[in-house]
Amino acid sequence: MIPVAFLASVMLFLLLKLTPGDPVLIMLGEKATAQNYEALRHDLGLDQPYPVQYARWVSHVMEGDFGKSIRNGAPVKDEILARLPATLQLGIAALVLSLAVALTLGILSAVFRRSPVGFFATAFSQVGVAVPGFFVGLVFIYVFALSLRWFPPGSYTAFGDDPSQWLRRLILPAVTLSLFGAATQTRFIRSGLLDTLHQDYIRTARAKGFGEASVILKHALRNALIPSVTLLGLQIGAILEGAFIVESVFAWPGIGRLAVQSLGARDYPIVQAVVLLAVFVFLLANLLVDIAYAYLDPRISYVRSRS
Amino acid sequence: MSAVAAESKPIAAPARLDEQRRRAERLWKACRRYPRLLIFGAIIGVLILIGLFAPIIAPYDPLQTAPSQVLTQPSPAHLLGTDNIGRDQFSRVIYGARISLGVAVIAVTIALTFGMSMGLAAGYVGGWVDQTLSRVVDAMLAFPGVLLAIAITAALGPSLRNAMIAVGIIQIPVYFRLARAQVLQVREHEFVTAAAVIGASRPRILGRHIMPNIANPLIVAASISSSTSILALAALGFIGIGPQPPDPDWGSMINTASGVLGQAPWLSFGPGLAIFITVFSFSMLGDAMRDALDPRLRIN
């Protein structure tokens, strides 16, 4: 993971270097003269060679210093920290929701294979991955907020201020963001369960007289879930990138919307910090998934396979 | 070329014809066994035709504004209504097929070319080449895909061309991993060793003996990554860093529609449905091809 994180950070650094526009000129604006240009360039370390600049950047990032926003001069760290809770709430809600939907649909559709439920789950898992989140979000806003007026069309209320408003505003964006993950997981859980239900030990369990619910939930599901655990890492990645879009659609004040607004304003330090944070979370999620994987399936051992 | 071949080698011609007929028969059989192959292949064919003949099909110029006809409702004159500056939405959706399918073709070509050659090299040469390339691809996979595309497009500057490049780059890992894994598997076969023994060069072994054996999974991946490309492009367009106005791009059209959702809720319907149909058909075609080419890999 360390070399991967290192290479990923180099890529991000080089991408920033490719970005058009001279940051010194942007920061100085109208007041640019030859002297203060050179002075600021020196202060920012931009007169150093790239490896030195990279090392400086990494050491700043390690200390939590992501530089200053070009738009309003505020520290990027503060801008992000102010919006992180909103994104976390939305992301976790979407993850929980997608797993709940996928487990229910996946199990039901595997058990009642040739029933309407099975058909619906298959259709849902194929359609769900092909609809863009922003389109679904707009349809939801139009149907449930503007027409039926069940929910407010967007924006955010802190849980501490008004829990019921918080929930009402959370539901539509969370459902939208959960859709992709729910669709992919449903498919995995369904096919995993269908595979395990053919195994000999399932027949043994049935022969021993276990009830059908016990056979499916206790014996089959545990093994069937192993492949979908690996998917969890990817799913968190999908939620991270989905947050950019869903937050924009629902005017949700999280880091995704901040990044999209900053893209429009060419405020690249913020974009870079948000992407870096997302990469970090994604790597961490995948690491945890690997650990969980070894724990769930004792046949997999990372230590043994290396030696 | 085939005419020349037929003249100089009279025996080869019937053999070729036979081969062609056998192939056509095989394809027809596969289509009958996997009807999805035919259905979604046909839908994609129609979409390609729509893109190619957009000027004939579209009733209006997609860029023609009409200040007197802003946000009109769907009507026989404007099947999907008009947008916020009076452009015919239906014509824009039709022309949008050109952009989306064009991006799919170019992005997949970029990803396929780079990913496959890197994967072939890594798998066949091994050693430090493999180590280096694999680490680079791992680092790319450390980014959630669309975020990498956003970062690349932001760095290169927002435009259709750069969005295509970005969408292509983020899919390099798919082809790299696929090609590498397949090569590792195929190169252990005796016919590869035999080719090396009789003195075939590395490029010849790769091109002549290994490539044909890994073509099937690559075709499947190309179809599925066409759908990913179109979805990713739509996301870039929606957040405003993909194709720039006034290009009729489906993602940016939905962005425009989102601003006038209260007044003209129907406006996002056309591009939304277009994205869905295209993405869905490519992904279903990919699934169907996988089933037809390798029934062992069937999911569900």
Boltz contact constraints between the chains, C-beta under 6 A:
constraints:
  - contact:
      token1: [A, 3]
      token2: [B, 135]
      max_distance: 6.0
  - contact:
      token1: [A, 4]
      token2: [B, 138]
      max_distance: 6.0
  - contact:
      token1: [A, 4]
      token2: [B, 139]
      max_distance: 6.0
  - contact:
      token1: [A, 4]
      token2: [B, 142]
      max_distance: 6.0
  - contact:
      token1: [A, 7]
      token2: [B, 135]
      max_distance: 6.0
  - contact:
      token1: [A, 7]
      token2: [B, 139]
      max_distance: 6.0
  - contact:
      token1: [A, 8]
      token2: [B, 139]
      max_distance: 6.0
  - contact:
      token1: [A, 8]
      token2: [B, 142]
      max_distance: 6.0
  - contact:
      token1: [A, 11]
      token2: [B, 139]
      max_distance: 6.0
  - contact:
      token1: [A, 15]
      token2: [B, 151]
      max_distance: 6.0
  - contact:
      token1: [A, 15]
      token2: [B, 155]
      max_distance: 6.0
  - contact:
      token1: [A, 18]
      token2: [B, 155]
      max_distance: 6.0
  - contact:
      token1: [A, 19]
      token2: [B, 155]
      max_distance: 6.0
  - contact:
      token1: [A, 20]
      token2: [B, 157]
      max_distance: 6.0
  - contact:
      token1: [A, 130]
      token2: [B, 276]
      max_distance: 6.0
  - contact:
      token1: [A, 130]
      token2: [B, 279]
      max_distance: 6.0
  - contact:
      token1: [A, 130]
      token2: [B, 280]
      max_distance: 6.0
  - contact:
      token1: [A, 130]
      token2: [B, 283]
      max_distance: 6.0
  - contact:
      token1: [A, 131]
      token2: [B, 276]
      max_distance: 6.0
  - contact:
      token1: [A, 132]
      token2: [B, 234]
      max_distance: 6.0
  - contact:
      token1: [A, 132]
      token2: [B, 275]
      max_distance: 6.0
  - contact:
      token1: [A, 134]
      token2: [B, 238]
      max_distance: 6.0
  - contact:
      token1: [A, 134]
      token2: [B, 254]
      max_distance: 6.0
  - contact:
      token1: [A, 135]
      token2: [B, 254]
      max_distance: 6.0
  - contact:
      token1: [A, 135]
      token2: [B, 272]
      max_distance: 6.0
  - contact:
      token1: [A, 138]
      token2: [B, 258]
      max_distance: 6.0
  - contact:
      token1: [A, 138]
      token2: [B, 268]
      max_distance: 6.0
  - contact:
      token1: [A, 142]
      token2: [B, 261]
      max_distance: 6.0
  - contact:
      token1: [A, 142]
      token2: [B, 265]
      max_distance: 6.0
  - contact:
      token1: [A, 191]
      token2: [B, 299]
      max_distance: 6.0
  - contact:
      token1: [A, 191]
      token2: [B, 300]
      max_distance: 6.0
  - contact:
      token1: [A, 237]
      token2: [B, 144]
      max_distance: 6.0
  - contact:
      token1: [A, 240]
      token2: [B, 144]
      max_distance: 6.0
  - contact:
      token1: [A, 241]
      token2: [B, 144]
      max_distance: 6.0
  - contact:
      token1: [A, 241]
      token2: [B, 146]
      max_distance: 6.0
  - contact:
      token1: [A, 241]
      token2: [B, 147]
      max_distance: 6.0
  - contact:
      token1: [A, 245]
      token2: [B, 235]
      max_distance: 6.0
  - contact:
      token1: [A, 260]
      token2: [B, 239]
      max_distance: 6.0
  - contact:
      token1: [A, 263]
      token2: [B, 154]
      max_distance: 6.0
  - contact:
      token1: [A, 263]
      token2: [B, 241]
      max_distance: 6.0
  - contact:
      token1: [A, 271]
      token2: [B, 154]
      max_distance: 6.0
  - contact:
      token1: [A, 275]
      token2: [B, 147]
      max_distance: 6.0
  - contact:
      token1: [A, 275]
      token2: [B, 151]
      max_distance: 6.0
  - contact:
      token1: [A, 278]
      token2: [B, 147]
      max_distance: 6.0
  - contact:
      token1: [A, 279]
      token2: [B, 142]
      max_distance: 6.0
  - contact:
      token1: [A, 279]
      token2: [B, 143]
      max_distance: 6.0
  - contact:
      token1: [A, 282]
      token2: [B, 144]
      max_distance: 6.0
  - contact:
      token1: [A, 283]
      token2: [B, 142]
      max_distance: 6.0
